[in-house]
Amino acid sequence: MTTCVERNIEQSNQRATTERSTNWAVKAELAAAAIAGVLIVSAWLLGKNGAETASVTLYILAFIIGGFAKAKEGIEETIANKELNVEMLMVFAAVGSGLIGFWAEGAVLIFIFAVSGALETYTLSKSHKEISALMEMQPEEAWRIGENGEPVKVATSTLAIGDRLLVKPGERIPVDGTIALGTSSIDMSAINGESVPVTKTVGDELFAGTVNMNGAIEMEMTKSSEDSLFQKIIDMVQSAQDEKSPSQQFIERFEGLYVKIVIVATVLMMTVPYYLLGWTLTESIYRAIVLLVVASPCALMASIMPATLAAISNGAKRGVLFKGGVHLEHLGSLKTIAFDKTGTLTAGKPVVTDFYVRDGANEKEVLATLAGIESQSNHPLARAITNYATEQQIAFDRSMEIEDIPGHGLKAFAHGSEVKVGNPRFIGEEEVARFQDGLAERLASEGKTVVFMKDERGIVAAVALQDTLREESVRAIQQLKELGIKTVMLTGDNDRTARVIAEQAGIDEYVAECLPETKVTHLKRLMHEDGEVAMVGDGINDAPALATATSGIAMGEGTDVALETADVVLMKNDLSRIAYTVNLSRKMQKIVKQNVFFSVAIIALLIMANFTQSIGLTLGVIGHEGSTILVILNGLRMLQEVDE
């Protein structure tokens, strides 16, 4: 029976092969379009010099080379779905133009469609990479403890519920389970996104994909790979990406209807005037081909693509990466934006905010001793304290003898006496509560983590640390409010810390103690209540929410999974760019609506003029191509900077 891990490995390999194939296809389509463009220009020059045969030959080559990929795709989809599509309509229009002598117009139609097709293929190829990145986070091997008590490295796929496992310091937890022996700090950032490791001891729950920081532990597997929390993250990302957006569904329905209408109208134009209006058969066929040319959706297609590409280029110049036009389109309709806390609204790294010493103690000497002890630990809080001492230009001794007490703190011997550094449980909760009239409780109420140092006389120092707000967070939230967008914070941190950060940032609403699946639940609630909702995050734990949201926005310094899952990436980690992208999207939507209305109106006008025999093929092509050029030029206005 194939296990979940084995299936994931197989799927990862298949996806890698597919990605390589897709990348080759994109390059081939772009190369074909470029070659077709060169052939078209060459054919036009030959035609101007009277070399008609050579000119037509090059046009035919441009047809074949530029149109092969889209024609093949159109034929395959027609056979599979048993109905014509826009690809076939464009091919018919181009061939029809050639048959009546307008080779240049037909070749240009093929060229434009070939370029748009290559861009479409490239965009689609980017949507499946994050699943492979997630799968790579799952450990493939684990230390299973045998009957003789000796650990043996085995494939994770061979594990069963009830197996006892050894997890060494620095290793990822291989499966979901509970601690059977030992105590350690667990880096939970893969699950809840929080930068401060959590102390776990016997009986506490462990999740696959998290990291054991500093103490060897034994655990018991309690869930199969299929039911692990990490696997649920993968499944949620997969499910969210497989769902088609409303815009995509509308486009697909419109495409089928449009093609049917044009084909029916072309057939009617070939027959009805001949039998009912007294037209000759040649005139009826001629008018039918003109109809096929003027009704081709070239201008309609150009209504969206140039404006979208220009807007994407505009954003890229200002540090915002869009993974496709549809994601840029969604931003303009946002009603609510949900934010992760750690690494998104905040810097993602704890810093020292307050330092207190007992009465009579020398602050510099105490800080030097504390930093000397913490300098021998790799805990994030320890690094923050040593950084603080360095900033204060405090020299500290890195050679002190210390003992690491996993999950609690450090024990050291300084100046001939024992010194403890750690959390309240390690120092003594009653003594902590009395220190400086309840200082610890006051600091905790401000959402800060407190580390204490104690010597033989009692508590000598207290250090308050906090993951502080990014400088631009308050400004970014205010800008979004001015645009009429509600802001929500979804965080895995405790309620007290979440409340403090939300108040400092000016967030409208917050939800604390969120696991990845909880974030998705609240995000779906917001989508049900408000409609279009974006999610901004940076961690692995944010991936399901980023994939579920109408628009997923990742910080540029975020994890690879977050970057690949998101629809939009803030390359410079500047939250104030979100408001700019919303304005950019709204301007783009306005231009696209102008283009669509104009192109549809021109097509309708040309069709009516053709039916009344007011225009010939030359004017029809001029009107058709002219409208295409106009909507492209209008779309290029998106290259201009948008007023904020």
C-alpha positions as CSV (number, residue, x, y, z in Angstrom):
1,M,0.0,0.0,0.0
2,T,1.5,3.4,-1.0
3,T,2.0,5.7,2.0
4,C,1.4,9.4,2.0
5,V,5.1,10.2,2.1
6,E,5.8,7.9,-0.9
7,R,3.0,9.4,-2.8
8,N,4.3,13.0,-2.1
9,I,7.8,12.0,-3.3
10,E,6.4,10.5,-6.5
11,Q,4.2,13.6,-7.0
12,S,7.2,15.9,-6.4
13,N,9.2,14.0,-9.0
14,Q,6.4,14.2,-11.5
15,R,6.0,17.9,-10.9
16,A,9.7,18.5,-11.4
17,T,9.5,16.7,-14.8
18,T,6.4,18.8,-15.7
19,E,8.0,22.0,-14.7
20,R,11.0,21.3,-17.0
21,S,8.7,20.4,-19.8
22,T,6.7,23.6,-19.3
23,N,9.8,25.8,-19.2
24,W,10.9,24.3,-22.5
25,A,7.4,24.9,-24.0
26,V,7.4,28.5,-22.9
27,K,10.8,29.1,-24.6
28,A,9.8,27.3,-27.7
29,E,6.5,29.4,-28.1
30,L,8.4,32.7,-27.5
31,A,11.0,31.7,-30.0
32,A,8.4,30.7,-32.6
33,A,6.6,34.0,-32.1
34,A,9.9,35.9,-32.6
35,I,10.7,34.0,-35.7
36,A,7.2,34.6,-37.1
37,G,7.6,38.3,-36.4
38,V,10.9,38.4,-38.4
39,L,9.3,36.5,-41.3
40,I,6.3,38.8,-41.4
41,V,8.6,41.9,-41.6
42,S,10.7,40.2,-44.3
43,A,7.6,39.2,-46.3
44,W,6.2,42.7,-46.1
45,L,9.5,44.2,-47.4
46,L,9.6,41.6,-50.2
47,G,6.0,42.4,-51.2
48,K,6.8,46.1,-51.3
49,N,9.6,45.3,-53.8
50,G,7.3,43.2,-56.0
51,A,8.5,39.7,-55.0
52,E,5.0,38.4,-54.4
53,T,5.8,34.7,-54.6
54,A,8.6,35.0,-52.1
55,S,6.5,37.3,-49.9
56,V,3.6,34.8,-49.8
57,T,6.0,32.0,-49.1
58,L,7.3,33.8,-46.0
59,Y,3.8,34.6,-44.8
60,I,2.9,31.0,-45.0
61,L,6.0,30.0,-43.0
62,A,5.0,32.7,-40.4
63,F,1.6,31.1,-40.3
64,I,3.0,27.6,-39.7
65,I,5.8,28.5,-37.2
66,G,3.9,31.2,-35.2
67,G,0.5,29.4,-35.2
68,F,1.6,25.8,-34.7
69,A,1.4,25.7,-30.9
70,K,-2.0,27.5,-30.6
71,A,-3.4,25.6,-33.6
72,K,-2.3,22.3,-32.0
73,E,-3.8,23.4,-28.6
74,G,-7.0,24.5,-30.3
75,I,-7.4,21.3,-32.2
76,E,-6.7,19.1,-29.2
77,E,-9.2,21.1,-27.0
78,T,-11.8,21.0,-29.7
79,I,-11.5,17.2,-29.9
80,A,-11.4,16.8,-26.1
81,N,-14.3,19.2,-25.4
82,K,-16.1,18.6,-28.7
83,E,-16.6,22.3,-29.3
84,L,-14.6,25.1,-31.0
85,N,-12.6,27.7,-29.1
86,V,-11.0,31.1,-29.6
87,E,-7.8,29.4,-30.8
88,M,-9.6,27.8,-33.7
89,L,-11.4,31.1,-34.4
90,M,-8.2,32.9,-34.7
91,V,-6.8,30.3,-37.0
92,F,-9.9,30.4,-39.2
93,A,-9.7,34.2,-39.4
94,A,-6.0,34.2,-40.3
95,V,-6.4,31.4,-42.9
96,G,-9.4,33.2,-44.3
97,S,-7.4,36.4,-44.7
98,G,-4.8,34.5,-46.6
99,L,-7.2,32.8,-48.9
100,I,-8.6,36.2,-50.1
101,G,-5.1,37.6,-50.5
102,F,-4.6,39.5,-47.2
103,W,-1.6,37.5,-46.0
104,A,-0.1,40.2,-43.8
105,E,-3.3,40.7,-41.8
106,G,-3.6,37.0,-41.2
107,A,0.0,36.7,-40.2
108,V,-0.2,39.6,-37.7
109,L,-3.2,37.9,-36.1
110,I,-1.2,34.7,-35.7
111,F,1.8,36.6,-34.3
112,I,-0.2,38.5,-31.6
113,F,-2.0,35.3,-30.5
114,A,1.3,33.3,-30.4
115,V,2.9,35.9,-28.0
116,S,-0.2,35.9,-25.7
117,G,-0.2,32.1,-25.7
118,A,3.4,31.9,-24.6
119,L,2.8,34.3,-21.7
120,E,-0.3,32.3,-20.7
121,T,1.7,29.1,-20.6
122,Y,4.4,30.7,-18.5
123,T,1.9,32.1,-16.0
124,L,0.2,28.7,-15.5
125,S,3.6,27.0,-15.0
126,K,4.2,29.0,-11.9
127,S,1.1,27.9,-10.0
128,H,2.2,24.4,-9.0
129,K,5.8,24.9,-7.7
130,E,4.8,25.6,-4.1
131,I,3.5,22.0,-3.5
132,S,7.0,20.6,-4.3
133,A,8.5,23.2,-2.0
134,L,6.2,22.1,0.8
135,M,6.9,18.4,0.3
136,E,10.6,19.1,0.6
137,M,10.0,20.3,4.2
138,Q,8.8,16.9,5.3
139,P,11.6,14.7,6.8
140,E,12.1,11.5,4.8
141,E,14.0,9.7,7.5
142,A,13.6,9.2,11.3
143,W,15.4,7.5,14.2
144,R,13.1,4.7,15.3
145,I,14.0,3.1,18.7
146,G,14.1,-0.7,18.5
147,E,13.2,-3.3,21.1
148,N,16.8,-3.2,22.3
149,G,16.6,0.5,22.9
150,E,18.9,1.4,20.1
151,P,17.8,4.0,17.5
152,V,17.9,3.0,13.9
153,K,17.5,5.4,11.0
154,V,14.5,4.3,8.8
155,A,12.3,5.9,6.1
156,T,9.5,7.9,7.5
157,S,7.1,6.0,5.1
158,T,7.8,2.8,7.2
159,L,6.6,4.3,10.5
160,A,3.4,3.3,12.2
161,I,1.3,4.7,15.0
162,G,2.8,3.8,18.3
163,D,6.4,3.8,17.1
164,R,8.9,5.4,19.5
165,L,11.3,7.8,17.9
166,L,14.5,9.7,18.9
167,V,14.7,13.3,17.8
168,K,18.1,14.9,18.1
169,P,18.9,18.6,18.6
170,G,18.6,20.5,15.3
171,E,16.4,17.8,13.6
172,R,12.9,18.3,12.3
173,I,10.1,16.4,14.0
174,P,9.3,13.6,11.5
175,V,5.7,12.9,12.4
176,D,2.9,14.1,14.7
177,G,3.1,12.7,18.2
178,T,3.7,13.4,21.9
179,I,6.9,13.6,24.0
180,A,7.6,10.4,25.9
181,L,10.9,11.4,27.4
182,G,12.8,14.7,27.8
183,T,12.3,18.4,27.6
184,S,13.3,20.8,24.8
185,S,12.6,24.0,23.0
186,I,10.7,23.5,19.8
187,D,10.8,25.9,16.9
188,M,7.1,26.1,15.9
189,S,7.5,28.6,13.2
190,A,6.6,26.1,10.5
191,I,3.2,25.7,12.1
192,N,2.3,28.9,13.9
193,G,4.9,31.3,12.5
194,E,6.1,32.5,15.8
195,S,9.8,33.4,16.2
196,V,10.2,32.4,19.9
197,P,10.6,28.6,20.4
198,V,8.1,26.9,22.7
199,T,9.1,24.7,25.7
200,K,7.8,21.2,25.3
201,T,8.0,18.4,27.9
202,V,6.6,14.9,28.5
203,G,3.0,14.6,27.3
204,D,3.1,17.7,25.1
205,E,2.1,17.5,21.4
206,L,4.6,17.7,18.6
207,F,4.0,18.5,14.9
208,A,5.8,17.2,11.9
209,G,8.0,19.8,10.2
210,T,8.8,21.7,13.4
211,V,12.4,21.8,14.7
212,N,13.9,20.4,18.0
213,M,16.2,23.2,19.1
214,N,18.5,22.0,21.9
215,G,17.6,18.8,23.7
216,A,17.4,15.2,22.6
217,I,13.8,13.9,23.1
218,E,11.9,10.7,22.6
219,M,8.5,10.8,21.1
220,E,5.6,8.5,20.3
221,M,3.9,8.7,16.9
222,T,0.2,9.3,17.3
223,K,-1.0,10.1,13.8
224,S,-0.4,8.6,10.4
225,S,1.3,10.7,7.8
226,E,-2.0,11.3,6.0
227,D,-3.5,12.9,9.1
228,S,-0.5,15.0,10.2
229,L,-0.9,18.7,10.5
230,F,1.8,19.4,7.9
231,Q,0.1,17.1,5.4
232,K,-3.1,19.1,6.0
233,I,-1.2,22.2,5.1
234,I,-0.1,20.6,1.8
235,D,-3.7,19.4,1.1
236,M,-5.2,22.8,1.8
237,V,-2.7,24.6,-0.6
238,Q,-3.5,22.0,-3.3
239,S,-7.2,22.4,-2.8
240,A,-7.2,26.1,-2.9
241,Q,-5.1,26.3,-6.1
242,D,-7.3,23.8,-7.9
243,E,-10.3,26.0,-7.4
244,K,-10.9,28.3,-10.4
245,S,-11.5,32.0,-9.7
246,P,-14.9,33.5,-10.7
247,S,-13.1,35.6,-13.3
248,Q,-11.6,32.6,-14.9
249,Q,-14.9,30.7,-15.0
250,F,-16.6,33.7,-16.6
251,I,-13.8,34.0,-19.3
252,E,-14.2,30.3,-20.1
253,R,-18.0,30.6,-20.5
254,F,-17.7,33.8,-22.5
255,E,-15.1,32.2,-24.8
256,G,-17.3,29.3,-25.7
257,L,-20.3,31.5,-26.3
258,Y,-18.4,34.0,-28.4
259,V,-16.9,31.4,-30.7
260,K,-20.3,29.8,-31.3
261,I,-21.9,33.1,-32.2
262,V,-19.1,34.0,-34.6
263,I,-19.2,30.6,-36.3
264,V,-23.0,30.7,-36.7
265,A,-22.9,34.3,-37.9
266,T,-20.2,33.4,-40.5
267,V,-22.2,30.4,-41.8
268,L,-25.3,32.5,-42.0
269,M,-23.4,35.3,-43.9
270,M,-22.3,32.7,-46.5
271,T,-25.9,31.4,-47.1
272,V,-28.7,33.8,-46.1
273,P,-27.8,36.8,-48.4
274,Y,-27.2,34.4,-51.3
275,Y,-30.7,32.9,-51.0
276,L,-32.7,35.8,-49.6
277,L,-31.0,39.0,-50.7
278,G,-29.9,38.1,-54.2
279,W,-26.1,38.3,-53.5
280,T,-23.8,36.3,-55.7
281,L,-22.1,33.2,-54.1
282,T,-18.8,34.9,-54.5
283,E,-20.0,38.1,-52.7
284,S,-21.6,36.0,-49.9
285,I,-18.3,34.1,-49.3
286,Y,-16.3,37.3,-49.5
287,R,-18.6,39.0,-46.9
288,A,-18.4,35.9,-44.7
289,I,-14.6,36.0,-44.7
290,V,-14.7,39.7,-43.9
291,L,-17.0,39.0,-41.0
292,L,-14.6,36.3,-39.7
293,V,-11.7,38.8,-39.8
294,V,-13.5,41.8,-38.2
295,A,-15.2,39.6,-35.6
296,S,-12.0,37.9,-34.5
297,P,-11.3,38.9,-30.8
298,C,-7.9,40.4,-31.4
299,A,-8.8,43.8,-30.1
300,L,-10.8,42.3,-27.3
301,M,-7.8,40.2,-26.3
302,A,-5.6,43.3,-26.5
303,S,-7.9,45.1,-24.3
304,I,-6.6,43.3,-21.2
305,M,-3.1,41.9,-21.9
306,P,-1.1,45.1,-22.7
307,A,-2.7,47.0,-19.8
308,T,-2.0,44.1,-17.5
309,L,1.6,43.7,-18.5
310,A,2.2,47.4,-18.2
311,A,0.7,47.4,-14.7
312,I,2.9,44.4,-13.8
313,S,5.9,46.2,-15.0
314,N,4.9,49.3,-13.1
315,G,4.6,47.3,-9.9
316,A,8.0,45.5,-10.5
317,K,9.8,48.8,-10.7
318,R,8.4,49.7,-7.3
319,G,9.2,46.4,-5.6
320,V,6.0,44.5,-6.1
321,L,6.0,41.2,-8.0
322,F,2.7,39.9,-9.5
323,K,2.5,36.3,-10.6
324,G,-0.2,37.0,-13.2
325,G,-2.7,39.6,-14.3
326,V,-5.7,37.9,-12.6
327,H,-4.0,38.5,-9.2
328,L,-3.5,42.2,-10.0
329,E,-7.1,42.4,-11.1
330,H,-8.4,41.0,-7.7
331,L,-6.5,43.6,-5.6
332,G,-8.7,46.4,-6.8
333,S,-11.8,44.8,-5.5
334,L,-10.5,44.0,-2.0
335,K,-12.8,44.7,1.0
336,T,-10.6,43.2,3.7
337,I,-6.9,42.4,4.2
338,A,-5.8,39.9,6.8
339,F,-2.2,40.1,8.1
340,D,0.0,37.6,9.8
341,K,1.9,39.1,12.8
342,T,5.4,37.8,13.1
343,G,7.6,38.7,10.2
344,T,4.8,40.6,8.5
345,L,3.5,43.4,10.7
346,T,6.5,42.9,13.0
347,A,10.2,42.5,12.2
348,G,10.1,38.8,13.1
349,K,13.0,38.9,15.5
350,P,12.8,39.7,19.2
351,V,14.7,42.7,20.5
352,V,15.3,44.0,24.0
353,T,12.9,46.7,24.9
354,D,13.5,47.0,28.7
355,F,16.4,46.1,31.1
356,Y,16.0,46.2,34.8
357,V,18.4,45.4,37.7
358,R,17.8,45.1,41.4
359,D,18.5,48.1,43.6
360,G,22.2,48.7,44.1
361,A,23.4,46.5,41.3
362,N,25.7,47.9,38.6
363,E,23.7,47.8,35.4
364,K,26.8,47.5,33.0
365,E,28.4,44.7,35.1
366,V,25.1,42.8,35.3
367,L,24.5,43.1,31.5
368,A,28.1,42.0,30.8
369,T,27.6,38.8,33.0
370,L,24.2,38.1,31.4
371,A,25.5,38.6,27.8
372,G,28.5,36.4,28.5
373,I,26.1,33.6,29.6
374,E,23.7,34.1,26.7
375,S,26.5,34.3,24.1
376,Q,26.9,30.5,24.4
377,S,23.3,29.8,23.5
378,N,21.8,29.7,20.0
379,H,18.3,30.6,21.3
380,P,16.7,33.6,19.5
381,L,16.1,35.4,22.8
382,A,19.8,34.8,23.8
383,R,21.0,36.3,20.5
384,A,18.7,39.3,21.0
385,I,20.3,39.9,24.5
386,T,23.9,39.6,23.2
387,N,23.0,42.0,20.3
388,Y,21.6,44.4,22.9
389,A,24.8,44.3,24.9
390,T,26.9,44.8,21.8
391,E,24.9,47.8,20.9
392,Q,25.4,49.2,24.4
393,Q,29.2,48.7,23.8
394,I,29.4,46.3,26.7
395,A,32.4,43.9,26.7
396,F,31.4,40.4,28.0
397,D,33.2,37.1,28.7
398,R,32.3,34.3,26.3
399,S,34.3,31.6,28.1
400,M,32.1,31.1,31.2
401,E,31.2,27.5,32.0
402,I,27.5,27.0,31.4
403,E,25.0,24.2,31.6
404,D,22.0,24.1,29.2
405,I,18.7,23.1,30.8
406,P,16.6,22.4,27.7
407,G,13.2,24.2,27.7
408,H,14.0,26.3,30.8
409,G,17.3,28.2,30.5
410,L,21.0,28.3,31.4
411,K,23.0,27.6,34.5
412,A,26.4,29.2,34.8
413,F,29.2,29.8,37.2
414,A,30.3,33.4,37.4
415,H,32.6,35.1,39.9
416,G,32.6,32.0,42.0
417,S,28.8,31.6,42.4
418,E,26.0,29.9,40.5
419,V,23.9,32.0,38.2
420,K,20.6,31.0,36.6
421,V,19.1,32.6,33.4
422,G,15.7,31.6,32.1
423,N,12.0,31.7,32.4
424,P,9.9,32.2,35.6
425,R,9.4,28.4,36.1
426,F,13.2,28.0,36.1
427,I,13.9,31.0,38.3
428,G,11.0,30.5,40.7
429,E,7.5,31.9,40.0
430,E,6.9,33.3,43.5
431,E,10.2,35.2,43.5
432,V,9.5,36.5,40.0
433,A,6.1,37.8,41.1
434,R,7.7,39.7,44.0
435,F,10.5,41.3,41.9
436,Q,10.1,45.0,41.8
437,D,6.4,45.0,42.8
438,G,5.1,42.7,40.0
439,L,7.2,44.0,37.2
440,A,7.0,40.7,35.3
441,E,3.2,40.9,35.1
442,R,3.2,44.5,33.9
443,L,5.7,43.6,31.2
444,A,3.7,40.6,30.2
445,S,0.6,42.7,29.9
446,E,2.4,44.7,27.3
447,G,2.9,41.5,25.2
448,K,6.6,41.2,26.1
449,T,8.6,38.0,26.9
450,V,10.7,38.3,30.1
451,V,14.0,36.6,30.8
452,F,15.4,36.7,34.4
453,M,18.9,36.3,35.9
454,K,19.3,35.1,39.4
455,D,22.3,34.7,41.7
456,E,22.7,33.5,45.3
457,R,21.1,36.7,46.6
458,G,18.0,36.4,44.4
459,I,16.9,37.9,41.1
460,V,19.4,40.4,39.9
461,A,18.0,41.4,36.5
462,A,15.0,41.2,34.2
463,V,15.1,41.6,30.4
464,A,11.9,42.3,28.4
465,L,12.0,41.3,24.8
466,Q,9.4,41.9,22.1
467,D,9.0,41.3,18.4
468,T,8.5,45.0,17.4
469,L,6.4,46.5,14.7
470,R,7.9,47.3,11.3
471,E,8.4,51.0,10.9
472,E,6.0,51.2,8.0
473,S,3.2,49.0,9.5
474,V,1.2,51.9,11.1
475,R,1.5,54.0,7.9
476,A,0.5,51.0,5.7
477,I,-2.6,50.2,7.8
478,Q,-3.7,53.9,7.8
479,Q,-3.3,54.0,4.0
480,L,-5.6,50.9,3.6
481,K,-8.2,52.4,5.9
482,E,-8.2,55.6,3.7
483,L,-9.0,53.3,0.7
484,G,-12.0,51.8,2.7
485,I,-10.3,48.5,3.3
486,K,-10.8,46.7,6.7
487,T,-7.7,45.2,8.3
488,V,-7.5,42.0,10.4
489,M,-4.6,40.3,12.1
490,L,-4.5,36.4,12.3
491,T,-1.6,35.3,14.6
492,G,-0.5,32.2,16.4
493,D,0.7,34.3,19.3
494,N,-1.3,34.6,22.6
495,D,-4.2,37.0,23.0
496,R,-2.3,39.4,25.2
497,T,0.6,39.9,22.8
498,A,-1.8,40.0,19.8
499,R,-4.0,42.7,21.4
500,V,-0.9,44.9,22.1
501,I,0.4,44.6,18.5
502,A,-3.1,45.2,17.0
503,E,-3.5,48.4,19.1
504,Q,-0.1,49.7,18.1
505,A,-0.7,49.0,14.4
506,G,-4.2,50.3,14.3
507,I,-5.7,47.0,13.2
508,D,-9.5,46.8,13.1
509,E,-9.8,43.2,14.3
510,Y,-7.5,40.4,15.5
511,V,-7.7,36.7,16.2
512,A,-5.0,35.1,18.4
513,E,-3.7,31.5,18.9
514,C,-4.3,30.5,15.3
515,L,-2.9,27.3,13.8
516,P,-2.7,27.1,9.9
517,E,-6.1,25.5,9.6
518,T,-7.6,28.1,12.0
519,K,-6.3,30.9,9.8
520,V,-8.0,29.3,6.8
521,T,-11.3,29.0,8.8
522,H,-11.3,32.6,9.7
523,L,-10.2,33.6,6.2
524,K,-13.2,31.8,4.7
525,R,-15.4,33.5,7.3
526,L,-14.1,36.9,6.2
527,M,-14.6,35.9,2.5
528,H,-18.1,34.9,3.2
529,E,-18.8,38.2,5.0
530,D,-16.8,40.7,2.9
531,G,-16.2,38.9,-0.5
532,E,-12.8,39.8,-1.8
533,V,-10.1,39.2,0.9
534,A,-6.3,39.2,0.8
535,M,-3.9,37.5,3.1
536,V,-0.4,38.9,3.9
537,G,2.1,36.5,5.4
538,D,5.7,35.3,5.3
539,G,5.9,31.8,6.9
540,I,5.2,28.1,6.0
541,N,2.3,28.2,8.3
542,D,0.7,31.0,6.2
543,A,0.8,29.0,3.0
544,P,-2.7,27.5,3.3
545,A,-4.2,31.0,4.0
546,L,-2.2,32.6,1.2
547,A,-3.5,30.0,-1.2
548,T,-7.1,30.2,0.1
549,A,-7.4,34.0,0.0
550,T,-8.6,35.9,-3.1
551,S,-5.1,37.4,-3.2
552,G,-2.1,35.9,-1.3
553,I,0.6,38.5,-0.6
554,A,4.0,37.4,0.7
555,M,6.9,39.4,2.2
556,G,10.1,39.2,0.1
557,E,12.1,37.9,3.0
558,G,9.6,35.2,3.8
559,T,10.0,31.5,3.4
560,D,10.3,29.8,0.0
561,V,6.9,28.2,0.4
562,A,5.2,31.5,1.2
563,L,6.9,33.2,-1.8
564,E,5.9,30.4,-4.1
565,T,2.3,30.1,-2.8
566,A,1.5,33.8,-2.9
567,D,0.0,35.6,-5.8
568,V,1.9,38.9,-5.0
569,V,5.3,39.4,-3.4
570,L,6.5,42.5,-1.7
571,M,10.2,42.3,-2.7
572,K,11.3,45.1,-0.4
573,N,9.1,44.0,2.5
574,D,7.4,47.4,2.3
575,L,3.8,47.0,3.5
576,S,3.0,50.5,2.3
577,R,3.3,49.1,-1.3
578,I,0.0,47.3,-0.7
579,A,-2.0,50.5,-0.9
580,Y,-0.1,51.4,-4.1
581,T,-1.0,48.0,-5.7
582,V,-4.6,48.5,-4.8
583,N,-4.6,51.9,-6.6
584,L,-2.7,50.3,-9.5
585,S,-5.3,47.6,-9.8
586,R,-8.2,50.0,-9.7
587,K,-6.7,52.2,-12.4
588,M,-6.0,49.1,-14.5
589,Q,-9.6,47.9,-14.1
590,K,-10.8,51.3,-15.3
591,I,-8.6,51.2,-18.4
592,V,-9.6,47.6,-19.2
593,K,-13.3,48.5,-19.0
594,Q,-12.6,51.4,-21.4
595,N,-10.8,49.0,-23.8
596,V,-13.4,46.3,-23.7
597,F,-16.3,48.7,-24.3
598,F,-14.4,50.3,-27.2
599,S,-13.3,47.1,-28.8
600,V,-16.7,45.5,-28.6
601,A,-18.3,48.7,-30.0
602,I,-15.8,48.7,-33.0
603,I,-16.5,45.0,-33.7
604,A,-20.2,45.6,-33.7
605,L,-19.8,48.6,-35.9
606,L,-17.6,46.7,-38.4
607,I,-20.0,43.8,-38.5
608,M,-23.0,46.0,-39.3
609,A,-21.0,47.9,-41.9
610,N,-20.0,44.6,-43.5
611,F,-23.6,43.4,-43.6
612,T,-24.7,46.6,-45.3
613,Q,-21.8,46.3,-47.7
614,S,-20.4,49.6,-46.6
615,I,-16.8,48.4,-46.1
616,G,-14.5,46.0,-47.9
617,L,-11.9,43.7,-46.5
618,T,-9.2,46.4,-46.5
619,L,-11.3,48.9,-44.4
620,G,-12.4,46.0,-42.2
621,V,-8.8,45.0,-41.5
622,I,-7.8,48.7,-41.0
623,G,-10.7,49.1,-38.5
624,H,-9.9,45.9,-36.8
625,E,-6.1,46.4,-36.5
626,G,-6.6,50.1,-35.8
627,S,-8.8,49.4,-32.8
628,T,-6.3,46.9,-31.6
629,I,-3.5,49.5,-31.7
630,L,-5.6,52.0,-29.9
631,V,-6.5,49.7,-27.0
632,I,-2.9,48.7,-26.7
633,L,-1.8,52.4,-26.5
634,N,-4.5,53.0,-23.9
635,G,-3.3,50.1,-21.9
636,L,0.3,51.3,-22.0
637,R,-0.8,54.3,-19.8
638,M,-0.4,51.8,-17.0
639,L,3.3,52.4,-17.2
640,Q,2.9,55.8,-15.6
641,E,3.2,56.0,-11.8
642,V,-0.1,55.9,-10.0
643,D,-1.1,58.7,-7.5
644,E,-1.3,57.3,-4.0
